[in-house]
Amino acid sequence: MITLDRAAAIALALPEVVEAERHGHRCWQVGGKVFAWERPFSKADVKRFADTAPPAGDILAISVADLAEKEAVLAAHPAGFFTIPHFNGYAAVLVHLSTAPTRAVREVLVDGWLACAPAALAEQYLAGRRGR
């Protein structure tokens, strides 16, 4: 389990990340690209859940490199990671923070950051990690 504030702290610890607001909710961006954002369910989203109750609590959306990466993330992290019809064809996953493991959220946030960071910054970050 991870809180939204803890997820925000992880995102903000990545190089050159800025917290901003989009549609009245917090988001995190690098190089002008949003890679993670709070994603409460809209009325239309709730309606699509039909007879199933949508997950309660904070939901975070995280960008991924592409649709293949999205499928890989969803397969690797069945606890807390999911998608909804609104995200069909969109390279991002949703995270139910109260059920997702902190380590998995951290990994996917880093991957989302890498997918959106300028190439030179991403390369510098990865070189630093290899040097540890």
C-alpha positions as CSV (number, residue, x, y, z in Angstrom):
1,M,0.0,0.0,0.0
2,I,1.2,3.5,-0.8
3,T,-0.3,6.9,-0.3
4,L,-0.7,9.6,-2.9
5,D,1.7,11.8,-0.9
6,R,4.3,9.0,-0.9
7,A,3.8,8.5,-4.7
8,A,4.2,12.2,-5.2
9,A,7.5,12.2,-3.1
10,I,8.8,9.4,-5.3
11,A,7.9,11.3,-8.5
12,L,9.4,14.5,-7.2
13,A,12.7,12.7,-6.3
14,L,13.3,12.0,-10.0
15,P,15.5,14.6,-11.8
16,E,13.8,17.8,-13.1
17,V,10.3,16.8,-12.0
18,V,7.8,19.6,-11.5
19,E,4.5,19.2,-9.7
20,A,1.7,21.1,-11.4
21,E,-2.1,21.0,-11.6
22,R,-4.2,19.7,-14.5
23,H,-8.0,19.6,-14.4
24,G,-7.9,20.6,-10.7
25,H,-5.7,17.6,-9.8
26,R,-2.0,17.2,-9.1
27,C,0.3,16.0,-11.9
28,W,4.0,15.4,-12.3
29,Q,5.9,16.3,-15.4
30,V,9.4,16.3,-16.8
31,G,10.6,18.3,-19.8
32,G,7.1,19.7,-20.1
33,K,5.5,16.2,-20.4
34,V,3.1,14.8,-17.8
35,F,4.1,11.3,-16.8
36,A,1.8,10.8,-13.7
37,W,-1.4,12.4,-12.5
38,E,-4.2,12.0,-10.0
39,R,-7.1,10.3,-11.8
40,P,-10.4,10.3,-10.0
41,F,-13.2,8.5,-11.8
42,S,-15.6,10.7,-13.8
43,K,-19.3,10.0,-13.8
44,A,-18.9,8.3,-17.1
45,D,-16.2,6.0,-15.7
46,V,-18.3,5.1,-12.8
47,K,-21.2,4.3,-15.1
48,R,-19.0,1.9,-17.1
49,F,-18.2,-0.1,-14.0
50,A,-22.0,-1.1,-14.2
51,D,-22.7,-3.5,-11.3
52,T,-19.2,-3.6,-10.1
53,A,-18.1,-0.9,-7.6
54,P,-15.1,1.1,-8.8
55,P,-12.0,1.0,-6.6
56,A,-12.4,3.3,-3.7
57,G,-9.5,5.7,-2.7
58,D,-6.8,7.5,-4.6
59,I,-6.1,6.5,-8.2
60,L,-2.9,7.5,-10.0
61,A,-2.4,7.3,-13.7
62,I,1.1,6.7,-15.0
63,S,2.3,7.0,-18.6
64,V,4.2,4.0,-20.1
65,A,6.4,3.9,-23.2
66,D,3.8,2.2,-25.5
67,L,0.9,-0.2,-25.5
68,A,3.1,-3.2,-25.3
69,E,4.7,-1.8,-22.1
70,K,1.2,-1.2,-20.8
71,E,0.3,-4.8,-21.2
72,A,3.5,-5.9,-19.7
73,V,3.0,-3.7,-16.6
74,L,-0.6,-4.9,-16.2
75,A,0.6,-8.6,-16.4
76,A,3.5,-8.1,-14.1
77,H,1.6,-6.2,-11.4
78,P,-2.0,-7.6,-11.1
79,A,-2.3,-6.2,-7.5
80,G,-3.5,-2.6,-7.8
81,F,-2.7,-1.9,-11.5
82,F,-5.5,-1.8,-14.0
83,T,-7.1,0.0,-16.9
84,I,-10.5,1.2,-17.9
85,P,-12.2,1.6,-21.3
86,H,-11.4,5.3,-21.4
87,F,-7.7,4.3,-21.5
88,N,-8.1,1.8,-24.4
89,G,-5.4,2.6,-26.9
90,Y,-3.7,5.0,-24.6
91,A,-0.2,4.3,-23.2
92,A,-0.9,4.6,-19.5
93,V,-2.0,2.5,-16.6
94,L,-4.1,3.2,-13.5
95,V,-3.0,2.4,-10.0
96,H,-5.3,1.8,-7.1
97,L,-2.8,3.1,-4.5
98,S,-4.4,1.4,-1.5
99,T,-3.8,-2.0,-3.0
100,A,-0.6,-1.5,-5.1
101,P,2.8,-2.5,-3.6
102,T,5.0,0.5,-3.0
103,R,7.9,-1.1,-4.9
104,A,5.8,-1.7,-8.0
105,V,4.5,1.9,-8.0
106,R,8.1,3.2,-7.7
107,E,9.2,1.0,-10.6
108,V,6.4,2.1,-12.8
109,L,6.8,5.8,-11.9
110,V,10.5,5.6,-12.9
111,D,9.5,3.8,-16.1
112,G,6.9,6.5,-16.8
113,W,9.5,9.2,-16.1
114,L,11.9,7.5,-18.5
115,A,9.3,7.4,-21.2
116,C,8.7,11.1,-21.0
117,A,12.1,12.6,-20.0
118,P,14.3,14.2,-22.6
119,A,16.7,11.5,-24.0
120,A,19.8,13.1,-22.6
121,L,18.3,13.4,-19.1
122,A,17.1,9.8,-19.2
123,E,20.5,8.6,-20.4
124,Q,22.2,10.5,-17.6
125,Y,19.9,9.0,-15.0
126,L,20.4,5.5,-16.3
127,A,24.2,5.9,-16.4
128,G,24.1,7.1,-12.7
129,R,22.1,4.0,-11.7
130,R,24.5,1.7,-13.5
131,G,27.4,3.3,-11.7
132,R,26.0,2.4,-8.2
